């Protein structure tokens, strides 16, 4: 079994925890402290929100400025179009910035936003029965 840990630098760990909590995510306190918060995305998928000082311990070079360029798009599946729209509404209400307009290809629909630190998140729904028929 593989696990994935997306490591993201954050300027204000407490604000980032509050932001992602407002979106419905929980945190594994066993792997969280005052420098890191382990956000649970799914059973084997986690986002490690790290203070910039902690993040620097893991990298060489500089931390990317997400307000000036896109360093990565973290895309998560959604169970429905409505869940996509709900996540966008929650994110915007919690302080996110809109990123790109929603995409709608009929059997695929998605939204995107930038979190408090400018990291881009997408929520995508796909009608798998339509994709398998293609």
N, C-alpha and C positions, 0 to 999 in steps of 0.2 A: 504494500500500500504506500503510495506516495502522498506527500502533503505539500502544500504550497504556502509560503510565507512571503507576502508582498511587503517590503520594507519601505516606509514612506517617512521623510523628514517632516516634522510639524513645528511651527513656531510657538504654539501654545497648546500643550498636551491636554490641559483641562478643557479648553474650548473645543478641541477636536473630539475628545471623548463625548462631550455634551452634544456636538453636532451629529456624530454617528449614532449616538443613543436615540436622538430624535428621529432617525431614519429606521429605528427598530433593531439595530445591531446590539449584541451583548459583548461582554469582554471576559476573557479568561484571566482572572485575578492571579492565578498561579504564575503567569508569565507577564505580569504587569507590575510596575512600580512608579516612582516619581519621574522616571526617564523614558518609560515605555508603556504602551497599552496594547495588549493583544486582542484585537477585534476579531470576533468569530463571524466568519461569513458563511461557512458550512462545516460539516464534520471534519473535513480535511483541508479547509481553506481559511487562511487567516491573513489579516493585515496588521503588521506591526507598526504602530504609530510611534515614532521615535523622536524625542527632542533633537534639535539640530546638533547639539553637542554629542549626544549618544550616537546619532547617525554617522557623524564624522569618524567615530571609532571603527566603522565598518568599510570606509571608502578611502580611495586616494583621490586627490584633486578636490574640486569644489562641488558644493551642493548646487544642483541646477535651480535656476530661478524660474519656477513654473508660471510666473506672471509674464515672462518674456518669451517663453517657448513651451511647447508640449514635450515633456520627457517621456510620457507613457499614457496610454489609455487603458484603464482597468475596466473591462467589460464583464458584467455579470448577467446571467440569464434571469428572466422573469417568467412567472407562470402565466401571465396574460398581458394584454395591452393595458388593461386597467391598472395592473400592478406597476407598470412602467410609469404611467401618468401619476399614480399615487406617490411613487418614490420621488419623482421630480417635484411635485407639490411640497412634499415634506422637506426635501433638500432646500428648495428656495425659501421656505418658511424659516428654516434653521440658519439661513445666511449664505447659502450657495449662490453662485452666479450662473446664469444660463450659459451654455457653451455653444452648441449648434442647434438649429431647429430639429424637431423630431423628424425621423426618417420613417417613411411608410411605403413598403413594397408589397402591401397586401398580406402576404404570408410571413412577412418579417417587419417588425416595428420596434423602434428604439428611441430613447431620449438620452440626453447627456447634460452634465453640469460640471462646474469646477467647485471643489470643496473649499474650505477656508484658506488653504494654502495654495490653491490654484491647480491641484491635481485633478485630472479629468476622470470622471466616472461615467460609464454608460450602463443602462439597463436595457436588455434586448429580449424581445419575445419572438419566437419563431413557431409557426404552425408546422410541426414536424411531419404531419400527414401530407401536407401540400408539398413539402420539400422532398419527401420520399417518392411522391408520384411524379415528380419532375424528371 
